[in-house]
Amino acid sequence: MTNQQLNSGNPRVDIEYRRRKSAEEMRHQVVSFALMIFLTLIAFAAVAIEGFSAWFVVPIILLLAVIQVIFQLYYFMHMSHKGHEAPSLFLYSGLFVGLVTILAFVTIVWW
């Protein structure tokens, strides 16, 4: 049900529509891949430059990792498409439980 094709009755129109959608999807994936490579280079540069302290580098690397995970989910794992609401719900629920668990343990240790 999630992979429904538009059917206009005209095979030529349907093929052109699918070609345009495929080209658009590929363009998104190539741009996302290029951005992820760029973010990786930024992370390597942040570590390689000796003038930055660990208190600056670690949060930057974690932020870049979160951005790359978002790119992975939405472009390479196709979470932005229709029909992926249930996996998204489970993914975000697991993320929420994990973050609450980490927050609880940090709170217990610090206080």
C-alpha positions in Angstrom: 0.0 0.0 0.0 2.9 2.4 0.6 4.3 1.9 -2.9 1.3 3.0 -4.8 2.0 4.4 -8.3 0.0 7.1 -10.0 -1.7 5.6 -13.0 -3.1 8.1 -15.5 -3.8 5.5 -18.1 -1.1 6.9 -20.4 2.1 4.8 -20.1 4.2 7.7 -21.5 3.0 10.1 -18.8 3.5 7.5 -16.0 7.1 6.8 -17.1 8.0 10.5 -17.3 6.5 11.0 -13.8 8.6 8.1 -12.4 11.7 9.4 -14.1 11.3 12.8 -12.7 10.6 11.5 -9.2 13.6 9.1 -9.4 15.9 12.0 -10.6 14.7 14.2 -7.8 15.3 11.5 -5.2 18.8 10.8 -6.6 19.6 14.5 -6.4 18.5 14.6 -2.8 20.7 11.6 -2.0 23.8 13.0 -3.8 23.4 16.4 -2.0 22.9 14.6 1.3 26.0 12.4 0.7 28.1 15.5 -0.2 27.0 17.3 3.0 27.8 14.3 5.1 31.3 14.1 3.6 31.7 17.8 4.3 30.6 17.4 7.9 33.0 14.5 8.3 35.9 16.7 7.0 34.9 19.4 9.5 35.0 16.8 12.3 38.5 15.6 11.2 39.7 19.2 11.0 38.4 20.0 14.5 40.4 17.1 15.9 43.5 17.8 13.8 43.8 21.4 14.8 45.7 21.4 18.0 44.5 24.9 19.1 41.0 23.6 20.1 40.4 22.2 23.5 38.5 18.9 24.1 35.7 21.0 25.7 35.1 22.6 22.3 35.8 19.6 20.0 33.6 16.9 21.7 30.3 18.9 21.5 31.1 19.9 17.9 31.7 16.3 17.0 28.5 15.2 18.8 26.5 17.9 17.0 27.9 16.8 13.6 27.1 13.2 14.4 23.4 14.1 15.2 23.1 16.0 11.9 24.6 13.0 10.0 22.1 10.6 11.7 19.3 12.8 10.6 20.6 12.8 7.0 20.9 9.1 7.2 17.4 8.5 8.4 15.6 11.0 6.2 17.4 10.6 2.9 19.1 7.2 2.8 16.6 5.2 4.8 13.7 7.1 3.2 12.0 8.1 6.4 10.7 11.2 4.7 8.4 9.2 2.4 4.8 8.5 3.1 4.0 5.2 4.8 6.9 5.3 7.3 4.9 6.7 10.1 5.0 3.5 12.3 8.8 3.1 12.1 9.2 6.8 12.8 7.0 6.5 15.9 9.0 3.5 17.2 12.3 5.2 16.4 11.4 8.5 18.1 9.9 6.6 21.1 13.1 4.7 21.5 15.1 7.9 21.3 12.9 9.5 23.9 13.2 6.5 26.3 17.0 6.5 25.8 17.3 10.2 26.5 15.1 10.0 29.6 17.2 7.1 30.8 20.5 9.0 30.3 19.0 12.1 32.0 17.9 9.9 34.9 21.3 8.3 35.4 23.1 11.7 35.1 20.8 13.2 37.6 21.3 10.3 40.0 25.1 10.5 39.7 25.3 14.3 40.1 22.9 14.7 43.0 
